[in-house]
Amino acid sequence: MKGMALEHTPLDPSTLSADEQRALAPGPTRMMAARGLVPLARPVGLVSVLYQLTLDGEAAVAQAASSTLGELPERVLSAALGDPALDRRVLDRCASAALGKPALLQRFLLNPAVADETIAELCARLDAAAIDLVAGNEERLLRHPPIIAAMYMNRAARMSTIDRAVELAVRNQVQVTGIPGWDDLAAAVLGHASDSELPPEQVDALFAQTVEEPERADQSEAAEADDSGDGDGDEDKGKKVPINRLSVPMKIRAATLGNAFIRSQLIRDPIKLVAMAAIKAPGVTDSEAAKYASNQSMSDDVVQYIANRREWTKLYGIKLSLVQNPKTPIQASARFMPHLREKDLRALARSKNIPTAVAAQARKLMAARANRNKGGNK
């Protein structure tokens, strides 16, 4: 049983009962306690003693305690993990034991003694019902915004729940830095909060269909790859994905969590906030960036964002694509051109599809290189 987010330091023995302190005393009792063989009246006390022994300097004792803690009956864990008297470090250590056990997890999540950091770490692994429980504690959400970020990035979370949590943060002027493009999302909430008039259950179904349908199609295409010879997959996926029915906040989350197909659709959205969410999504690959860099129908903002991402512009193909794209700022093109190969500079110098200033700069660079070569041959 691994912990979540807190440093697991020893408890102050004075916080334990006399029986619990005796169980931790040096001697054979210590190993008996580690094996769960010392009767203790309080479930909180039993779990606390086992936690303390997992930190024991004697490896055999620590290993036995860890094993016993991981095998405790659910009724014992339920009594302990739902008790506000249990130390937050112990709760953090036992958090993963509650996963997959709805009744136990509910008691755990509703325990005010559980640290905010533990909840935030756990949120990435919760199902929709459990996330709804977490979202119900608005005081906790506002106190520790990383919880909202973890909920947002968990695809199991209902869109209606996320909408409420994000709007709560925005209305209370709380920054959630763990959500990519938070400022854009906050602006979307303030400017487009009433975009969707659908009831929550329809919002949830619509978002789930948008994000999950293309992935099911991808899996189906992969399974049939040997038999497939046409390129209609994206068209078929597009017919099944109701992107146009999404509100702006829904589109932003879909762009953030969706696959490459969803991003490829939303990056063309006329609303800048949506297009930028797509290019800023954590899942964007180098090959996607290269494709967008060469696409002259991309918005100026998307092209400029790619041009400013050093991890992308380190790649030669992206540099070349950006210089060839007339939407790339001239200053950025000028920065990339000295790194281009001779044949590519020659093509740029002749091109009619780029700004005249860029073509002129290409000719200037070619002349400078030619002069250097002549000088080197003297």
C-alpha positions as CSV (number, residue, x, y, z in Angstrom):
1,M,0.0,0.0,0.0
2,K,1.7,3.2,-1.2
3,G,1.1,6.7,0.0
4,M,-0.1,9.6,-2.0
5,A,1.3,13.0,-1.5
6,L,2.6,13.7,2.0
7,E,5.9,12.9,3.6
8,H,5.4,9.9,5.9
9,T,7.2,10.8,9.1
10,P,6.8,9.1,12.5
11,L,3.9,10.0,14.7
12,D,4.3,11.5,18.1
13,P,3.8,8.5,20.5
14,S,2.1,10.8,23.0
15,T,-0.9,11.0,20.7
16,L,-1.4,7.2,21.1
17,S,-3.2,5.4,24.0
18,A,-1.2,3.5,26.6
19,D,-1.9,0.2,25.0
20,E,-0.9,1.4,21.6
21,Q,2.4,2.8,23.0
22,R,3.1,-0.5,24.7
23,A,2.6,-2.3,21.3
24,L,5.4,-0.1,20.0
25,A,7.8,-0.8,22.8
26,P,11.1,-2.6,22.0
27,G,11.0,-6.4,22.2
28,P,9.0,-9.2,20.8
29,T,5.7,-7.3,21.2
30,R,6.8,-5.1,18.4
31,M,6.9,-7.8,15.8
32,M,3.6,-9.2,17.1
33,A,2.0,-5.8,16.7
34,A,3.5,-5.6,13.2
35,R,1.7,-8.9,12.3
36,G,-1.6,-7.7,13.8
37,L,-1.5,-10.1,16.7
38,V,-1.7,-7.5,19.5
39,P,-5.3,-6.7,20.3
40,L,-6.1,-3.0,20.3
41,A,-9.4,-1.5,21.1
42,R,-9.6,1.3,18.5
43,P,-9.4,0.8,14.7
44,V,-7.7,4.2,14.6
45,G,-5.1,3.0,17.1
46,L,-4.5,-0.3,15.2
47,V,-3.9,1.5,11.9
48,S,-1.8,4.2,13.6
49,V,0.4,1.5,15.2
50,L,0.8,-0.3,11.9
51,Y,1.7,2.9,10.2
52,Q,4.3,3.7,12.8
53,L,5.8,0.3,12.4
54,T,6.1,0.6,8.6
55,L,8.7,3.2,9.4
56,D,10.6,1.0,11.9
57,G,14.4,0.8,11.5
58,E,14.2,-3.0,11.5
59,A,13.4,-4.1,8.0
60,A,11.6,-7.3,9.0
61,V,9.2,-5.3,11.3
62,A,8.6,-2.6,8.7
63,Q,7.8,-5.2,6.0
64,A,5.5,-7.2,8.3
65,A,3.6,-4.0,9.3
66,S,3.2,-3.0,5.7
67,S,1.9,-6.4,4.7
68,T,-0.6,-6.4,7.6
69,L,-1.8,-2.8,6.9
70,G,-2.5,-3.9,3.3
71,E,-4.5,-6.9,4.4
72,L,-6.8,-5.3,7.0
73,P,-10.5,-6.1,6.6
74,E,-12.6,-3.4,5.0
75,R,-14.7,-3.0,8.2
76,V,-11.6,-2.1,10.2
77,L,-10.3,0.2,7.5
78,S,-13.8,1.8,7.2
79,A,-13.9,2.6,10.9
80,A,-10.4,4.0,10.9
81,L,-10.3,5.9,7.6
82,G,-13.6,7.7,8.3
83,D,-12.5,8.9,11.7
84,P,-11.3,12.5,11.9
85,A,-9.0,11.6,14.7
86,L,-6.7,9.7,12.4
87,D,-3.5,11.5,11.5
88,R,-3.4,13.0,8.0
89,R,-0.1,11.1,7.3
90,V,-1.7,7.8,8.1
91,L,-4.7,8.7,6.0
92,D,-2.4,9.5,3.1
93,R,-0.5,6.2,3.6
94,C,-3.8,4.3,3.4
95,A,-5.5,6.2,0.6
96,S,-4.9,3.7,-2.2
97,A,-6.6,1.0,0.0
98,A,-9.9,2.7,-0.5
99,L,-9.8,2.5,-4.3
100,G,-12.3,0.1,-5.8
101,K,-14.3,-0.1,-2.5
102,P,-17.1,2.5,-2.9
103,A,-18.4,2.5,0.6
104,L,-14.9,2.8,2.1
105,L,-13.9,5.4,-0.5
106,Q,-16.9,7.5,0.4
107,R,-16.0,7.5,4.1
108,F,-12.4,8.4,3.2
109,L,-13.3,11.3,0.9
110,L,-15.7,12.8,3.3
111,N,-13.3,12.7,6.2
112,P,-12.2,16.3,6.9
113,A,-8.9,15.1,8.3
114,V,-7.7,13.9,4.9
115,A,-5.1,16.3,3.6
116,D,-5.9,18.4,0.5
117,E,-2.8,17.1,-1.1
118,T,-3.9,13.5,-0.7
119,I,-7.3,14.3,-2.3
120,A,-5.6,16.0,-5.2
121,E,-3.3,13.1,-5.8
122,L,-6.1,10.6,-5.5
123,C,-8.4,12.5,-8.0
124,A,-6.5,11.2,-11.0
125,R,-7.6,7.7,-10.1
126,L,-11.2,8.2,-9.1
127,D,-14.4,7.4,-11.1
128,A,-17.2,9.9,-11.8
129,A,-19.2,9.2,-8.7
130,A,-16.2,9.7,-6.4
131,I,-15.2,12.9,-8.2
132,D,-18.7,14.2,-7.6
133,L,-18.2,13.6,-3.9
134,V,-15.0,15.5,-3.9
135,A,-16.6,18.4,-5.9
136,G,-19.2,18.7,-3.3
137,N,-16.7,20.2,-0.8
138,E,-16.4,23.6,-2.3
139,E,-14.3,24.9,0.6
140,R,-11.7,22.3,-0.1
141,L,-11.7,23.0,-3.8
142,L,-11.1,26.8,-3.2
143,R,-8.5,26.1,-0.5
144,H,-6.5,23.7,-2.7
145,P,-6.9,24.4,-6.5
146,P,-4.8,21.4,-7.6
147,I,-7.8,19.3,-6.7
148,I,-9.8,21.1,-9.4
149,A,-6.9,20.6,-11.9
150,A,-6.8,16.9,-11.1
151,M,-10.5,16.6,-11.5
152,Y,-10.4,18.4,-14.8
153,M,-7.6,16.2,-16.2
154,N,-9.4,13.0,-15.2
155,R,-11.5,12.0,-18.2
156,A,-13.8,10.0,-16.0
157,A,-15.0,13.2,-14.4
158,R,-18.5,14.4,-15.6
159,M,-18.4,17.5,-17.7
160,S,-21.2,19.0,-15.7
161,T,-19.2,18.5,-12.5
162,I,-16.1,20.1,-14.1
163,D,-18.2,23.1,-15.3
164,R,-19.4,23.8,-11.7
165,A,-15.9,23.4,-10.2
166,V,-14.2,25.6,-12.8
167,E,-16.9,28.3,-12.6
168,L,-16.6,28.2,-8.7
169,A,-12.9,28.9,-9.1
170,V,-13.4,31.6,-11.7
171,R,-16.1,33.4,-9.7
172,N,-13.9,33.4,-6.6
173,Q,-10.9,34.6,-8.6
174,V,-8.9,31.4,-7.8
175,Q,-6.1,30.5,-10.2
176,V,-5.9,26.8,-11.2
177,T,-2.4,26.7,-12.7
178,G,-2.5,22.9,-13.1
179,I,-5.0,23.2,-16.0
180,P,-3.3,24.0,-19.3
181,G,-4.4,27.4,-20.6
182,W,-6.2,28.3,-17.4
183,D,-6.5,32.0,-18.3
184,D,-8.2,31.1,-21.6
185,L,-10.5,28.7,-19.9
186,A,-11.4,31.3,-17.3
187,A,-12.1,33.8,-20.1
188,A,-14.3,31.2,-21.8
189,V,-16.3,30.7,-18.6
190,L,-16.9,34.4,-18.1
191,G,-17.7,35.0,-21.7
192,H,-19.5,31.9,-22.7
193,A,-21.0,30.4,-19.5
194,S,-24.5,30.2,-20.9
195,D,-23.5,28.7,-24.3
196,S,-25.1,25.4,-23.4
197,E,-28.7,25.2,-22.3
198,L,-28.6,21.4,-22.1
199,P,-29.4,19.7,-18.8
200,P,-26.4,18.2,-17.0
201,E,-27.0,14.6,-18.0
202,Q,-27.1,15.6,-21.7
203,V,-23.9,17.7,-21.3
204,D,-22.1,14.7,-19.8
205,A,-23.3,12.4,-22.6
206,L,-22.4,14.8,-25.3
207,F,-18.9,15.4,-23.9
208,A,-18.3,11.6,-23.4
209,Q,-19.4,10.9,-27.0
210,T,-17.1,13.6,-28.3
211,V,-14.0,12.3,-26.5
212,E,-14.6,8.6,-26.6
213,E,-16.0,8.0,-30.1
214,P,-12.9,8.9,-32.0
215,E,-10.8,6.6,-29.7
216,R,-13.2,3.7,-30.3
217,A,-12.9,4.4,-34.0
218,D,-9.0,4.5,-33.7
219,Q,-9.0,1.1,-32.0
220,S,-11.3,-0.3,-34.6
221,E,-9.1,1.0,-37.4
222,A,-6.0,-0.4,-35.8
223,A,-7.7,-3.8,-35.6
224,E,-8.7,-3.7,-39.2
225,A,-5.5,-2.0,-40.5
226,D,-4.5,-5.1,-42.5
227,D,-7.8,-5.0,-44.4
228,S,-8.1,-1.3,-44.9
229,G,-7.0,0.5,-48.0
230,D,-8.9,3.7,-48.0
231,G,-8.4,7.0,-46.1
232,D,-12.0,7.7,-45.0
233,G,-11.4,7.1,-41.3
234,D,-11.2,10.7,-40.3
235,E,-14.3,11.5,-42.3
236,D,-16.3,8.7,-40.6
237,K,-15.1,9.8,-37.2
238,G,-16.1,13.4,-38.0
239,K,-19.7,12.3,-38.7
240,K,-20.0,10.7,-35.3
241,V,-18.5,13.5,-33.2
242,P,-20.9,16.3,-32.3
243,I,-18.2,18.9,-31.9
244,N,-20.5,21.8,-33.1
245,R,-22.9,21.1,-30.3
246,L,-20.3,21.7,-27.6
247,S,-20.1,24.9,-25.5
248,V,-16.8,26.7,-25.6
249,P,-15.7,25.4,-22.1
250,M,-16.6,21.9,-23.3
251,K,-14.6,22.4,-26.5
252,I,-11.6,23.5,-24.5
253,R,-11.7,20.5,-22.3
254,A,-12.2,18.2,-25.3
255,A,-9.1,19.8,-26.9
256,T,-7.1,19.3,-23.8
257,L,-8.1,15.6,-23.2
258,G,-9.0,14.3,-26.6
259,N,-6.9,12.5,-29.1
260,A,-5.2,13.8,-32.2
261,F,-8.4,13.6,-34.3
262,I,-10.3,15.8,-31.8
263,R,-7.4,18.3,-31.7
264,S,-7.2,18.4,-35.5
265,Q,-10.9,19.4,-35.6
266,L,-10.8,21.9,-32.7
267,I,-7.6,23.6,-33.8
268,R,-9.6,25.0,-36.7
269,D,-12.3,26.4,-34.5
270,P,-13.0,30.1,-35.3
271,I,-12.9,30.9,-31.6
272,K,-9.3,31.6,-30.6
273,L,-9.7,30.2,-27.1
274,V,-10.6,26.8,-28.5
275,A,-7.9,26.7,-31.2
276,M,-5.2,27.7,-28.7
277,A,-6.4,25.0,-26.3
278,A,-5.9,22.4,-29.0
279,I,-2.3,23.5,-29.8
280,K,-1.5,23.8,-26.1
281,A,-2.9,20.4,-25.2
282,P,-0.4,18.1,-23.3
283,G,-0.8,15.3,-25.9
284,V,0.3,17.3,-29.0
285,T,3.1,15.4,-30.7
286,D,6.0,16.7,-32.8
287,S,4.4,15.2,-35.9
288,E,1.1,17.1,-35.2
289,A,3.0,20.3,-34.6
290,A,4.9,19.8,-37.9
291,K,1.6,19.3,-39.7
292,Y,0.0,22.4,-38.2
293,A,3.2,24.5,-38.9
294,S,2.9,23.7,-42.6
295,N,-0.8,24.3,-42.9
296,Q,-1.5,27.8,-44.3
297,S,-5.1,27.6,-43.2
298,M,-4.1,27.6,-39.5
299,S,-4.8,30.8,-37.6
300,D,-2.0,33.3,-37.1
301,D,-2.1,32.7,-33.3
302,V,-1.6,28.9,-33.7
303,V,1.3,29.4,-36.1
304,Q,2.9,32.0,-33.9
305,Y,2.6,29.7,-30.8
306,I,4.4,26.9,-32.7
307,A,7.1,29.4,-33.8
308,N,7.7,30.3,-30.1
309,R,7.9,26.7,-28.8
310,R,11.7,26.0,-28.6
311,E,11.2,22.3,-28.2
312,W,9.4,22.2,-31.5
313,T,11.6,24.7,-33.4
314,K,14.7,22.6,-32.6
315,L,13.4,20.2,-35.3
316,Y,14.5,21.0,-38.8
317,G,11.3,20.0,-40.5
318,I,9.3,22.4,-38.3
319,K,11.7,25.3,-38.9
320,L,11.4,24.8,-42.6
321,S,7.6,24.4,-42.5
322,L,7.3,27.7,-40.5
323,V,9.5,29.6,-42.9
324,Q,7.4,28.3,-45.8
325,N,4.2,29.3,-44.1
326,P,3.3,33.0,-44.9
327,K,1.5,33.3,-41.6
328,T,4.7,32.9,-39.6
329,P,5.9,36.2,-38.3
330,I,8.7,37.6,-40.4
331,Q,10.9,38.0,-37.4
332,A,10.5,34.3,-36.6
333,S,11.3,33.3,-40.1
334,A,14.4,35.4,-40.1
335,R,15.5,33.6,-36.9
336,F,15.1,30.2,-38.5
337,M,16.5,30.8,-42.0
338,P,20.3,30.8,-41.0
339,H,19.8,27.2,-39.9
340,L,18.3,26.0,-43.3
341,R,20.1,23.9,-45.9
342,E,21.3,25.5,-49.1
343,K,18.7,23.7,-51.3
344,D,15.9,24.9,-49.1
345,L,17.1,28.5,-49.0
346,R,17.3,28.4,-52.8
347,A,13.7,27.2,-53.0
348,L,12.6,30.0,-50.6
349,A,14.5,32.6,-52.6
350,R,12.4,31.7,-55.7
351,S,9.1,31.1,-53.9
352,K,6.1,33.3,-54.7
353,N,4.1,31.9,-51.8
354,I,6.0,33.6,-48.9
355,P,6.3,37.3,-48.0
356,T,8.8,39.2,-50.3
357,A,10.8,40.1,-47.2
358,V,11.4,36.4,-46.4
359,A,12.4,35.6,-50.0
360,A,14.8,38.6,-50.0
361,Q,16.3,37.4,-46.7
362,A,16.8,34.0,-48.2
363,R,18.7,35.5,-51.2
364,K,20.8,37.6,-48.9
365,L,21.8,34.6,-46.8
366,M,22.7,32.6,-50.0
367,A,24.9,35.5,-51.1
368,A,26.6,35.8,-47.7
369,R,27.3,32.0,-47.8
370,A,28.7,32.2,-51.3
371,N,31.0,35.1,-50.3
372,R,32.2,33.1,-47.3
373,N,32.9,30.1,-49.5
374,K,34.9,32.2,-52.0
375,G,36.9,33.8,-49.1
376,G,37.7,30.3,-47.8
377,N,38.9,29.2,-51.2
378,K,41.5,32.0,-51.6
